[in-house]
Amino acid sequence: MKEPTVNDIARLAGVSLGTVSNVLNGRNSVKEKLALRVVEAAAKLGYRRNSNAASLRSNQTGMVAVAVPNIENAFFAEFVSLIEHIGVTDSEGVMFLTTGEEQQRAQRQIHNLISQRVDGLILIPSFDLQPTIPALETYSVPVVLVDRVESKNPFPSVAVDNRRAGHLGGMHLFSSGYKRVSFFGHRHEHWILNERREGFMEAVRDAHATSSCQSYEFGLTPETIKDESLRILEREPLPEAIFAASNLVAKGVISALQTLGLRIPEDIGLLVMDDFEALTLLTPGISVVAQPSEAIARNSWTMLRRLIAGETLETRHVRLDPKLIVRGSTTGPQRRRIGT
């Protein structure tokens, strides 16, 4: 099958060859609407460029881009801060933006960012952007994916081992004496979130607790998570403990528990995936399965710098170990009964 050319892209997009060239080379002289037409046409035709070869270009800007869905998510905010600190230390410029969770906005924002002539992109994708990620090759800049990875990734990637994180959290709750544990997570079509659930379910089977544990799926906003949590927690029997599978779930669940007047850990235990400052300020502090934020940031930065230099990566997909941090929210059902 014949490989598509820039002429094919220009014909399909209805633009000139010069416009195609400007877009594919990241020049910001093209209007946004036309640029999106070029990117979409290139992706539809399956046009690919060698990003490693392109990274050898001599006109590097010394500027790296970082794109995250939002900064309300505590992990995303911490990641951006860490990357900025690393960039300052390495005397590199870092620009960042948020893409939201909507595909067209994410595509538009990333195009605008790369059009600023950056040397490379570190991307935490919005979930809706996942199907179009391979099209980023048309920009001819090195890309490293972080956190929201898939089972197979078109670019190098860095993330926590999410399945191990789910298993680690589940085993901590069962070893603490809880038997009736509920997993509060997100929709299964999101691969990393499903990996957390699968890890937890492995722990359920290891603990022979299949008949006493439940798994629930929520949306991606704390408000809807709170509403759905209220409906679950108002039913009987109340779970002995909850494993909140993300910091978004944690915010919704904690709000629901407070609304119902349920005490942690006296009435219910709570374990959260992801650590953030508010969890340490509550009384008691909330136990967490933490992502190694600094290691994720450092690995993604190092990988991108090597790609920009045209070097080959020995490992293209890095998966890092989670860390269990035990605080007062998972003291176990026996201790809860003594305290009441």
C-alpha positions in Angstrom: 0.0 0.0 0.0 1.3 3.4 -1.0 2.5 5.6 1.9 0.5 8.9 2.1 2.4 12.1 1.2 2.0 15.7 2.1 0.3 16.1 -1.3 -2.3 13.7 -0.2 -2.8 15.6 3.1 -3.2 18.9 1.2 -5.7 17.4 -1.2 -7.8 15.9 1.6 -7.7 18.9 3.8 -8.3 21.3 0.9 -5.2 23.5 1.7 -1.9 24.3 0.1 1.3 22.4 0.5 2.8 25.3 2.3 0.0 25.1 4.9 0.6 21.4 5.4 4.4 22.0 5.8 3.8 24.8 8.3 1.5 22.7 10.4 3.6 19.5 10.4 6.7 21.5 11.3 5.0 23.3 14.2 5.0 26.8 12.8 2.4 29.1 14.3 1.6 31.0 11.1 -1.5 28.8 10.3 -4.9 29.7 11.6 -6.3 27.2 14.1 -9.2 26.0 12.0 -6.9 25.2 9.0 -4.3 23.6 11.2 -6.9 21.2 12.7 -8.0 20.2 9.2 -4.4 19.4 8.3 -3.9 17.3 11.5 -7.2 15.4 11.1 -6.4 14.7 7.4 -2.9 13.4 8.3 -4.3 11.2 11.0 -7.1 9.9 8.7 -4.5 9.0 6.0 -2.2 7.4 8.5 0.6 9.8 7.7 3.7 9.2 10.0 6.9 11.0 10.4 10.1 9.9 12.1 10.0 11.8 15.4 13.5 10.6 16.4 15.0 11.9 13.2 13.1 15.2 13.6 14.4 15.6 17.1 17.9 16.0 15.6 17.0 19.3 14.0 19.4 22.1 14.8 16.9 24.8 15.7 15.9 23.5 19.1 14.2 26.1 21.3 15.2 24.9 24.7 11.5 24.8 25.6 9.5 21.7 26.7 5.7 21.5 26.8 3.6 19.8 29.5 -0.1 19.2 29.0 -2.5 17.9 31.7 -6.3 17.6 31.8 -6.6 20.0 34.7 -4.9 21.2 37.8 -7.8 20.5 40.2 -6.6 16.9 40.3 -3.9 16.9 43.0 -1.6 14.5 41.2 -1.6 16.6 38.0 -0.9 19.8 40.0 2.0 18.1 41.8 3.4 16.6 38.6 3.4 20.0 36.8 5.2 21.6 39.8 7.8 18.8 39.8 8.5 19.1 36.1 8.8 22.9 36.4 11.3 22.4 39.2 13.3 19.9 37.2 13.3 22.1 34.1 14.7 25.1 36.1 17.4 22.9 37.5 18.3 21.8 34.0 18.1 25.3 32.7 15.3 24.4 30.3 12.1 26.3 29.8 8.8 24.6 30.6 5.3 25.8 29.4 2.2 24.0 30.3 -1.6 24.1 29.7 -4.7 22.2 30.6 -6.7 20.2 28.0 -9.9 19.4 29.8 -11.6 16.0 29.4 -13.1 16.7 25.9 -11.4 15.5 22.8 -11.7 18.5 20.5 -10.6 21.0 23.1 -7.6 18.7 23.9 -6.6 18.5 20.2 -6.9 22.2 19.8 -4.9 23.0 23.0 -2.1 20.6 22.1 -1.9 22.0 18.6 -1.6 25.5 20.0 1.0 24.4 22.4 3.2 22.6 19.9 2.8 25.5 17.5 4.9 27.5 19.9 7.9 25.5 18.6 8.6 23.3 21.6 11.3 20.6 21.5 9.1 18.0 23.0 5.8 17.2 24.8 5.1 15.5 28.1 1.4 14.6 28.1 -1.1 13.3 30.6 -4.0 12.7 28.2 -7.6 13.4 28.8 -9.5 10.2 28.6 -11.4 11.3 25.4 -8.1 12.0 23.7 -6.8 8.4 23.9 -8.1 7.3 20.4 -6.4 10.2 18.7 -3.0 10.0 20.4 -1.2 8.3 17.5 -2.0 11.3 15.4 0.5 13.3 17.5 3.2 11.8 15.4 2.3 14.2 12.6 3.7 17.0 14.7 7.2 15.5 14.5 8.2 16.3 18.1 9.1 13.7 20.7 6.2 12.8 23.0 6.2 11.0 26.4 2.9 9.8 27.9 2.4 9.9 31.6 -0.1 8.4 34.1 -3.1 7.8 31.8 -1.5 5.2 29.7 -3.0 2.2 27.9 -2.1 -1.5 27.6 -0.3 -0.6 24.3 1.1 2.9 23.8 2.3 4.6 20.6 4.8 6.7 22.5 7.2 6.0 25.4 5.3 6.1 28.7 5.7 6.4 32.5 3.1 5.4 35.1 2.7 3.7 38.4 1.9 0.0 38.2 -1.8 0.4 38.7 -2.7 -3.3 39.0 -0.1 -3.6 41.8 -1.5 -0.5 43.5 -5.0 -2.0 43.5 -3.7 -5.3 44.9 -1.6 -3.5 47.5 -4.5 -1.5 48.8 -6.9 -4.4 48.9 -4.4 -6.6 50.8 -3.8 -3.8 53.4 -7.5 -3.6 54.2 -7.9 -7.3 54.5 -4.8 -7.7 56.6 -6.2 -5.0 58.8 -9.2 -7.2 59.6 -11.8 -5.8 57.3 -14.0 -8.3 55.5 -16.8 -6.2 53.9 -14.8 -3.9 51.6 -16.2 -1.8 48.8 -14.1 -0.6 45.9 -15.3 2.9 44.7 -13.8 3.4 41.2 -14.5 4.6 37.7 -15.8 3.2 34.5 -14.0 0.1 33.2 -13.3 1.5 29.7 -10.5 3.6 31.2 -7.6 1.1 31.2 -5.6 2.4 34.2 -8.6 2.7 36.4 -9.7 -0.8 35.4 -6.2 -2.0 36.3 -6.7 -0.7 39.8 -10.0 -2.6 40.1 -8.5 -5.8 38.7 -5.7 -5.6 41.2 -8.2 -5.1 44.0 -10.2 -8.0 42.8 -7.1 -10.2 42.9 -6.7 -9.2 46.5 -10.3 -10.1 47.2 -9.8 -13.6 45.7 -6.5 -14.0 47.7 -8.4 -13.1 50.9 -11.3 -15.4 50.0 -13.7 -12.4 50.4 -15.6 -12.6 47.1 -19.0 -12.9 48.7 -18.6 -9.9 51.0 -17.0 -7.3 48.7 -18.5 -5.0 46.1 -17.2 -2.8 43.3 -18.9 0.4 42.1 -18.3 2.6 39.0 -18.6 6.4 39.2 -18.1 9.3 36.8 -15.2 11.8 36.9 -16.6 14.7 39.0 -16.7 14.8 42.8 -20.3 16.1 42.7 -21.6 13.0 40.9 -19.4 10.8 43.0 -20.8 12.2 46.2 -24.4 11.7 45.0 -23.8 8.1 43.9 -21.8 7.4 47.1 -24.7 8.7 49.2 -27.1 6.3 47.5 -24.8 3.4 48.2 -24.0 4.3 51.8 -27.6 4.8 52.8 -28.3 1.2 52.0 -27.6 -1.7 54.4 -25.3 -3.3 55.2 -22.7 -0.5 55.4 -19.3 -1.7 54.2 -16.6 -1.9 56.8 -14.2 -0.1 54.6 -13.9 1.7 51.3 -11.0 1.8 48.9 -11.4 5.0 46.9 -9.6 4.4 43.6 -8.6 8.0 42.9 -8.3 11.4 44.5 -11.5 12.4 42.7 -13.3 9.5 44.2 -11.8 10.4 47.6 -13.2 14.0 47.5 -16.7 12.8 46.7 -16.7 9.9 49.2 -15.4 12.0 52.1 -18.0 14.6 51.4 -20.7 11.9 51.4 -19.4 10.4 54.7 -19.5 13.8 56.3 -23.1 14.4 55.0 -24.2 11.2 56.6 -22.3 11.8 59.8 -20.2 8.7 59.5 -17.0 8.7 61.4 -13.6 7.6 60.1 -12.5 5.1 61.3 -15.1 4.4 64.0 -17.9 3.8 61.6 -16.1 3.0 58.4 -12.5 2.6 57.3 -11.1 4.6 54.3 -8.1 4.0 52.0 -7.4 6.3 49.0 -5.4 5.9 45.8 -3.2 9.0 45.5 -1.9 11.2 48.3 -2.6 14.9 48.6 -2.2 17.4 51.4 -5.9 17.5 52.5 -5.7 13.8 53.5 -3.0 14.6 56.0 -5.0 17.5 57.5 -8.1 15.4 58.4 -8.4 13.7 61.8 -7.4 11.0 61.6 -5.1 11.2 58.6 -6.3 9.1 55.6 -4.2 6.0 54.6 -3.2 6.0 51.0 -1.6 4.0 48.2 0.6 6.8 46.8 2.0 7.2 43.3 5.7 7.9 43.2 5.2 11.4 41.8 8.8 12.5 41.9 10.0 9.3 40.2 7.3 9.6 37.6 8.3 13.2 36.8 12.0 12.5 36.8 11.7 9.5 34.5 9.4 11.2 32.0 11.8 14.2 31.9 14.8 12.1 31.4 13.1 10.1 28.7 12.0 13.2 26.8 15.4 14.8 26.9 17.0 11.6 25.5 14.4 11.5 22.7 15.1 15.2 21.9 18.8 14.3 21.7 18.0 11.5 19.2 19.0 8.8 21.6 17.5 5.3 21.8 15.6 4.4 25.0 16.5 1.1 26.6 13.1 0.9 28.2 10.2 2.6 26.4 7.5 1.9 29.0 8.3 2.4 32.7 6.0 1.2 35.4 6.9 2.2 39.0 6.0 0.7 42.3 3.2 2.3 44.4 3.8 3.0 48.1 1.4 2.2 51.0 1.3 5.0 53.6 -0.7 3.9 56.7 -2.4 6.5 58.8 -5.3 6.4 61.2 -8.2 5.8 58.8 -7.6 2.0 58.4 -7.1 0.8 62.0 -9.4 -2.2 61.5 -12.9 -3.3 62.6 -11.7 -4.7 66.0 -10.2 -1.4 67.1 -13.3 0.5 65.9 -15.6 -1.6 68.1 -13.4 -1.0 71.1 -13.5 2.8 70.5 -17.3 3.0 70.2 
